[in-house]
Amino acid sequence: MDPDEIRNLRWPGDRERVREIQDELAGKRRITALRRRPRLVAGIDASFLDDKIICVASLYGLPDLVPLEDSVFAGRAHFPYITGLLSFREGPAVLDALKGLKRRPDLLIFDGQGIAHPLGLGIAAFMGALLDAPSVGSAKTRLVGEYREPGPRRGDFADLVYRGAVVGAVVRTRDDVKPLFVSPGHRIDVAGSVEVVLECAPRFRITEPVRRAHLLSRKVKRELMGE
């Protein structure tokens, strides 16, 4: 499917097409070992202000983890807030933010879920399959699954299990700090997702690319509010 198709979807008129797209993307999604080490990683985060969405893609270079460029999109969200369909609300803004980058990322990290999702299609899995790009979800809260608390040290992790399958990992990125819920989105597996997140989170609980995107999206939001 053409990624730009999701820009024109409206609810409830396109209800059937929305369901078809979910099925298509779930069928395209692949959880496999990462083929090559990424050199360009983009962290993606979005915030909302009424019916406006601010989405930021922050590109970093590996292995030095240096910020290279940011792309900001701010515009109207045309798809309503509906539980289970949030990717259709955020997706068009993600496309625009990524389009603003001068270089194409080798991997995308989202502040959200990958396959650790009731449909196996959180924002990281949805956008990864839509763009056929390696993608990882790194969420601060659990959406689905059961787990045992990982050890207290950075790098400790435990399997996140949902309906009898391992869908991610609960990863300690800092000593004695709440873990992240990491799950693969597309063209990467659980082990690779954990490795990427730990490499990109040397100082803080969340990864540097997502943290930068988060801070910038909030800054733009405050500016739009006139603060």
C-alpha positions as CSV (number, residue, x, y, z in Angstrom):
1,M,0.0,0.0,0.0
2,D,1.0,3.6,-0.5
3,P,2.0,5.1,2.9
4,D,0.4,8.4,1.9
5,E,-3.0,6.7,1.8
6,I,-3.3,7.0,5.6
7,R,-3.3,10.8,5.3
8,N,-6.7,10.8,3.6
9,L,-8.5,8.3,5.9
10,R,-11.5,9.6,7.8
11,W,-13.6,8.0,10.5
12,P,-16.2,6.5,10.5
13,G,-16.5,6.7,6.7
14,D,-13.3,4.7,6.0
15,R,-13.9,2.2,8.8
16,E,-13.7,-0.8,6.5
17,R,-10.5,0.4,4.8
18,V,-8.9,1.1,8.2
19,R,-9.5,-2.6,9.2
20,E,-8.1,-3.8,5.9
21,I,-5.0,-1.7,6.4
22,Q,-4.4,-3.2,9.8
23,D,-4.7,-6.7,8.4
24,E,-2.4,-5.8,5.5
25,L,0.3,-4.4,7.8
26,A,0.0,-7.2,10.3
27,G,0.6,-9.6,7.4
28,K,3.7,-7.6,6.2
29,R,5.2,-7.3,9.7
30,R,8.4,-9.4,10.1
31,I,10.2,-10.1,13.4
32,T,13.7,-11.2,12.3
33,A,17.3,-10.6,13.3
34,L,18.6,-7.2,12.3
35,R,20.5,-7.6,9.0
36,R,23.2,-4.9,9.7
37,R,24.2,-2.6,12.4
38,P,22.4,0.7,12.1
39,R,24.4,3.9,11.7
40,L,21.6,6.4,11.6
41,V,18.8,6.1,14.2
42,A,15.8,8.3,14.4
43,G,13.8,8.8,17.6
44,I,10.2,9.8,17.1
45,D,7.8,11.4,19.6
46,A,4.5,13.3,19.2
47,S,2.5,15.6,21.4
48,F,-1.0,17.0,21.0
49,L,-2.6,20.4,21.5
50,D,-6.4,20.3,20.9
51,D,-6.7,19.0,17.4
52,K,-3.1,19.8,16.5
53,I,-0.2,17.3,16.5
54,I,3.5,18.1,16.9
55,C,5.7,15.3,15.7
56,V,9.5,15.3,15.9
57,A,12.1,13.0,14.4
58,S,15.6,13.4,15.9
59,L,18.4,11.7,13.9
60,Y,21.5,10.4,15.7
61,G,24.6,8.8,14.4
62,L,26.0,5.5,15.9
63,P,28.2,4.3,17.5
64,D,29.1,7.8,18.9
65,L,25.4,8.6,19.5
66,V,25.7,12.2,18.3
67,P,22.7,14.3,17.3
68,L,22.7,15.1,13.6
69,E,19.5,16.8,12.7
70,D,15.9,17.3,13.8
71,S,12.7,17.5,11.8
72,V,9.5,19.0,13.2
73,F,6.0,18.8,11.8
74,A,3.1,20.7,13.4
75,G,-0.3,20.5,11.9
76,R,-3.9,19.3,12.3
77,A,-4.7,15.7,13.2
78,H,-7.6,14.7,10.9
79,F,-8.2,11.3,12.4
80,P,-10.0,11.3,15.8
81,Y,-8.7,9.7,19.0
82,I,-10.0,6.1,19.0
83,T,-8.5,3.5,21.3
84,G,-6.8,0.8,19.2
85,L,-6.5,3.2,16.2
86,L,-3.9,5.7,17.4
87,S,-1.5,4.9,14.7
88,F,-3.9,6.3,12.1
89,R,-4.0,9.6,14.1
90,E,-0.3,9.9,14.5
91,G,0.9,8.2,11.4
92,P,0.5,11.1,8.9
93,A,2.5,13.4,11.2
94,V,5.2,10.7,11.6
95,L,5.5,10.5,7.8
96,D,5.9,14.3,7.5
97,A,8.5,14.5,10.3
98,L,10.5,11.7,8.7
99,K,10.2,13.3,5.2
100,G,11.9,16.4,6.7
101,L,15.1,14.6,7.5
102,K,17.9,15.1,4.9
103,R,19.2,11.5,5.6
104,R,17.2,8.3,5.7
105,P,17.4,6.5,9.1
106,D,18.5,2.9,9.2
107,L,16.2,2.3,12.2
108,L,13.3,4.0,13.9
109,I,12.7,4.1,17.7
110,F,9.3,5.1,18.9
111,D,8.0,6.3,22.3
112,G,5.4,3.5,22.1
113,Q,4.8,-0.2,21.5
114,G,5.9,-2.5,18.8
115,I,4.3,-6.0,18.8
116,A,3.6,-5.8,22.5
117,H,0.1,-4.7,21.6
118,P,-3.4,-6.4,21.6
119,L,-3.2,-6.6,17.8
120,G,0.6,-7.0,17.6
121,L,0.5,-3.6,15.8
122,G,1.6,-0.8,18.1
123,I,2.9,2.5,16.5
124,A,6.4,1.0,16.0
125,A,5.1,-2.1,14.3
126,F,2.5,-0.1,12.3
127,M,5.0,2.5,10.9
128,G,7.8,0.0,10.5
129,A,5.6,-2.3,8.3
130,L,4.1,0.7,6.5
131,L,7.6,2.0,5.6
132,D,9.3,-1.4,5.5
133,A,11.9,0.0,7.9
134,P,13.5,-1.6,11.0
135,S,11.7,-0.2,14.0
136,V,11.6,-0.6,17.8
137,G,9.0,0.4,20.4
138,S,10.4,1.7,23.7
139,A,7.5,2.5,26.0
140,K,7.5,3.8,29.6
141,T,4.4,1.7,30.5
142,R,3.2,-1.8,29.8
143,L,0.2,-2.2,27.5
144,V,0.0,-6.0,27.4
145,G,1.8,-9.0,28.8
146,E,3.2,-10.5,32.0
147,Y,6.8,-10.4,33.3
148,R,9.0,-10.9,36.3
149,E,10.8,-7.8,37.6
150,P,14.2,-7.6,36.0
151,G,17.4,-7.2,38.2
152,P,18.2,-3.8,39.5
153,R,21.3,-3.0,37.3
154,R,21.5,-1.4,33.9
155,G,21.3,-4.1,31.3
156,D,19.1,-6.4,33.3
157,F,16.0,-7.5,31.5
158,A,13.1,-10.0,31.6
159,D,10.9,-11.4,28.9
160,L,7.5,-9.8,28.3
161,V,5.1,-12.6,27.5
162,Y,1.6,-12.2,26.0
163,R,-0.7,-15.1,25.1
164,G,2.2,-17.5,25.5
165,A,4.6,-15.7,23.3
166,V,7.6,-13.5,24.0
167,V,6.6,-10.1,22.6
168,G,9.3,-7.9,24.1
169,A,11.5,-7.3,27.1
170,V,11.3,-5.3,30.3
171,V,14.7,-3.6,30.3
172,R,16.5,-1.7,33.0
173,T,18.4,1.1,31.3
174,R,19.6,2.7,34.6
175,D,20.5,1.2,37.9
176,D,17.5,1.2,40.3
177,V,15.3,3.1,37.9
178,K,11.9,1.9,36.4
179,P,12.5,-0.2,33.3
180,L,11.4,0.4,29.8
181,F,9.0,-1.9,27.9
182,V,10.9,-2.7,24.7
183,S,9.3,-4.6,21.8
184,P,10.3,-5.1,18.2
185,G,8.2,-3.4,15.5
186,H,9.5,-4.7,12.1
187,R,12.6,-6.3,10.7
188,I,14.3,-6.7,14.1
189,D,13.9,-9.2,16.9
190,V,13.6,-8.9,20.7
191,A,17.3,-9.4,21.3
192,G,18.2,-6.8,18.7
193,S,15.7,-4.3,20.1
194,V,17.2,-4.6,23.6
195,E,20.7,-4.1,22.2
196,V,19.7,-1.0,20.3
197,V,17.8,0.5,23.2
198,L,20.7,0.0,25.6
199,E,23.2,1.4,23.1
200,C,21.0,4.5,22.7
201,A,20.3,5.0,26.4
202,P,23.7,5.4,28.1
203,R,22.6,8.2,30.5
204,F,18.9,8.4,30.9
205,R,16.0,6.0,31.3
206,I,14.8,6.6,27.7
207,T,16.9,6.6,24.6
208,E,18.7,9.8,23.6
209,P,17.0,10.1,20.2
210,V,13.5,9.7,21.7
211,R,14.4,12.0,24.6
212,R,15.5,14.7,22.3
213,A,12.4,14.3,20.1
214,H,10.2,14.4,23.2
215,L,11.8,17.6,24.6
216,L,11.6,19.4,21.2
217,S,8.0,18.4,20.7
218,R,7.1,19.8,24.1
219,K,9.0,23.0,23.4
220,V,7.1,23.6,20.2
221,K,3.9,22.8,22.0
222,R,4.6,25.5,24.6
223,E,5.5,28.0,21.8
224,L,2.1,27.3,20.2
225,M,0.4,27.8,23.5
226,G,2.1,31.2,23.7
227,E,4.2,30.4,26.8
